[in-house]
Amino acid sequence: MLEKSLLLIDDDQALSELLKEYLTAQGYRVQVACDGEAGLLAAKSGQHFDLIILDVMLPKIDGFEVLKRLRGTHVTPVLMLTAKGDDFDRILGLELGADDYLAKPFNHRELSARVKAIVRRVDIQASLQDDKQKQSTIEIGDVQLHTATQTVTCNSSLIELTGTEFAVLRLLMSCSPDLVPKQAISEQVLGRKLAPFDRSIDMHVSNLRKKLGQCNDQDKIKTHRGVGYVYLGNV
């Protein structure tokens, strides 16, 4: 298996060195950038990164602005590092296209688990592209999800999704019209159990609603409050 490449963008140099040493020992190749401007340049340099670990509080350009500019051109998975207990940071990061978040201070093993989960999900999506036994296209109403190219179109118009949003939509459409519990979405897409008060799945679904709503104003995803979601397509 090829060594996975990570970009860590954090201005805490002591923490960055510790994380680099720890993640390197886990088998990752880690590049560090100490401010938002340097991190954005590295992310857009053409070098391949399997995951970007992005702190919110950064000099020059903050993490939110880095993510916003990055999402205009790149779909590289992003794990946001947020302030502990700051719901605003977590929600905004997810709205801007972060794949997951982890609150500081955190346990290194928790970070490693989040990184592994995201990288594993990306690897699974990549393997599906080569699996001829898998359904290549899922079509419900005016939405077409193409597993081979990892793209979604609505009335032939491309809908730009992050990797996590694509994975959530694929799961919902594959199970339609059955309900998919939030716990199942968290485990299958984020690779972790759903924690109390964790709104990650809610925010990813909210982002999907907004993006699919660009095609038409029909709400294609029905919420069963506190339980999960159903993809109904055009209702």
C-alpha positions in Angstrom: 0.0 0.0 0.0 1.3 3.4 -0.9 2.2 5.8 1.9 -0.5 8.3 2.6 0.4 12.0 2.4 -1.0 14.5 4.9 -0.8 18.3 5.0 -0.9 19.7 8.5 -1.7 23.5 8.7 -1.3 24.7 12.3 0.7 27.7 13.7 1.5 25.9 17.0 4.9 24.7 16.0 5.5 22.6 19.2 2.2 20.7 18.6 2.9 20.4 14.9 6.2 18.7 15.5 4.6 16.3 18.0 1.8 15.5 15.6 4.2 15.1 12.7 6.4 12.7 14.7 3.3 10.8 15.9 1.6 10.5 12.5 4.9 9.6 10.8 5.3 6.7 13.2 1.8 5.7 12.1 3.0 5.3 8.5 2.0 8.7 7.1 4.1 11.2 5.2 3.5 14.6 6.8 4.1 18.1 5.5 3.6 21.0 7.9 2.6 24.6 7.1 2.6 27.2 9.9 0.2 29.8 8.6 -2.9 29.9 6.4 -1.1 31.5 3.4 1.6 28.9 3.4 -0.9 26.1 3.9 -3.1 27.3 1.0 0.0 27.5 -1.3 1.0 24.0 -0.3 -2.5 22.6 -0.9 -2.6 24.2 -4.3 1.0 23.4 -5.3 0.0 20.4 -7.3 1.4 17.9 -4.8 -1.0 15.2 -3.9 -2.4 15.1 -0.4 -4.7 12.4 0.8 -5.9 14.6 3.7 -5.5 18.1 5.0 -5.6 18.7 8.8 -6.5 22.4 9.1 -6.6 24.5 12.3 -9.2 27.3 12.5 -7.0 29.9 14.2 -4.2 30.7 11.8 -2.1 33.9 11.1 -2.3 35.6 7.7 -5.4 33.6 6.5 -7.6 31.9 9.0 -8.7 28.3 8.5 -12.2 29.1 7.3 -10.8 31.3 4.5 -8.3 28.6 3.6 -11.1 26.1 3.3 -13.3 28.4 1.4 -10.6 29.1 -1.2 -9.6 25.5 -1.4 -13.1 24.2 -2.0 -13.3 26.4 -5.1 -10.9 24.1 -6.9 -10.1 21.1 -4.8 -12.0 18.2 -3.2 -9.2 17.0 -1.0 -10.7 15.8 2.3 -10.3 18.3 5.2 -10.3 17.6 8.9 -10.8 20.8 10.9 -9.3 21.4 14.3 -11.7 23.6 16.2 -11.8 25.2 19.7 -13.3 22.9 22.3 -17.0 23.5 22.8 -17.2 26.1 20.0 -20.3 25.0 18.0 -20.0 28.0 15.7 -16.6 26.9 14.4 -17.7 23.3 13.9 -20.9 24.3 12.1 -19.2 26.9 9.9 -16.4 24.5 9.0 -18.9 21.8 7.9 -20.9 24.4 5.9 -17.8 25.4 4.1 -17.0 21.8 3.1 -15.0 20.3 5.9 -15.3 16.5 6.0 -15.0 16.2 9.8 -13.8 18.1 12.8 -11.9 17.5 16.0 -12.0 19.8 19.0 -8.8 21.0 20.7 -7.3 19.8 23.0 -7.5 16.2 21.7 -6.0 12.8 22.3 -3.4 11.8 19.6 -5.1 8.5 19.3 -8.4 10.2 18.5 -6.8 12.2 15.8 -5.2 9.1 14.3 -8.6 7.3 14.4 -10.3 10.3 12.5 -7.4 10.3 10.0 -7.7 6.6 9.4 -11.5 6.8 9.0 -11.3 9.5 6.4 -8.5 7.9 4.4 -10.3 4.5 4.5 -13.5 6.1 3.2 -11.6 7.7 0.3 -9.9 4.4 -0.5 -13.2 2.6 -0.5 -14.7 5.2 -2.9 -11.7 4.8 -5.1 -12.0 1.0 -5.1 -15.6 1.2 -6.1 -14.6 2.9 -9.3 -12.8 -0.3 -10.5 -15.5 -2.7 -9.2 -17.5 -3.7 -12.3 -20.0 -5.5 -10.2 -21.1 -2.3 -8.5 -23.9 -0.2 -10.0 -22.2 2.5 -12.0 -25.1 5.0 -11.9 -27.9 5.6 -9.5 -30.7 7.7 -10.9 -33.7 8.9 -9.0 -35.9 11.6 -10.6 -33.7 14.3 -12.1 -30.6 13.4 -10.1 -27.9 11.0 -11.4 -25.1 9.8 -9.2 -22.2 8.3 -11.1 -20.0 6.1 -8.9 -17.3 5.6 -11.5 -16.5 9.3 -11.8 -17.6 10.3 -8.3 -19.9 13.0 -9.8 -23.5 14.0 -9.4 -25.7 15.7 -12.0 -29.1 17.2 -11.9 -30.9 17.8 -15.2 -27.5 17.3 -16.8 -25.9 20.1 -14.7 -22.9 19.1 -12.5 -23.5 19.5 -8.8 -20.1 20.1 -7.0 -19.9 17.9 -3.8 -17.2 17.2 -1.3 -16.1 13.6 -0.9 -18.1 13.3 2.3 -21.2 14.8 0.8 -20.9 12.4 -2.2 -20.6 9.4 0.2 -23.7 10.5 2.2 -25.8 11.0 -0.9 -24.7 7.7 -2.4 -25.7 5.9 0.8 -29.1 7.7 0.9 -29.8 7.1 -2.8 -28.7 3.5 -2.6 -31.2 2.8 0.2 -34.0 4.9 -1.1 -36.9 4.9 -0.3 -35.9 3.3 3.0 -34.8 5.3 6.1 -31.1 5.4 6.8 -30.4 6.0 10.6 -27.9 8.8 11.4 -25.8 6.2 13.3 -25.4 4.1 10.2 -24.5 7.2 8.1 -21.9 8.2 10.7 -20.4 4.7 10.9 -20.3 4.1 7.1 -19.3 7.6 6.0 -17.3 9.1 8.8 -16.1 5.8 10.1 -17.1 6.5 13.8 -20.0 6.1 16.1 -22.3 9.1 16.4 -21.6 11.0 19.6 -24.3 12.9 21.6 -24.9 16.4 20.2 -22.7 15.6 17.1 -24.3 17.6 14.3 -21.8 16.5 11.6 -24.3 14.4 9.7 -27.0 17.0 10.0 -24.7 19.6 8.4 -23.6 17.4 5.6 -27.2 16.7 4.8 -28.0 20.4 5.0 -25.3 21.1 2.5 -26.6 18.5 0.2 -30.1 20.0 0.4 -28.7 23.4 -0.6 -26.7 22.1 -3.5 -29.4 19.9 -4.8 -31.8 22.8 -4.4 -29.8 24.7 -7.1 -31.4 22.2 -9.5 -35.0 22.8 -8.4 -36.6 23.9 -5.2 -38.0 20.5 -4.2 -36.6 19.0 -0.9 -35.3 15.6 -2.0 -34.3 14.4 1.5 -36.9 13.9 4.2 -35.8 14.2 7.9 -37.1 11.8 10.6 -36.1 13.9 13.5 -33.7 12.2 15.9 -33.6 9.1 13.8 -32.3 9.6 10.3 -33.0 10.5 6.7 -34.8 9.2 3.6 -33.9 10.1 0.0 -37.2 10.6 -1.9 -36.0 12.4 -4.9 -38.7 14.5 -6.6 -41.8 14.5 -4.4 
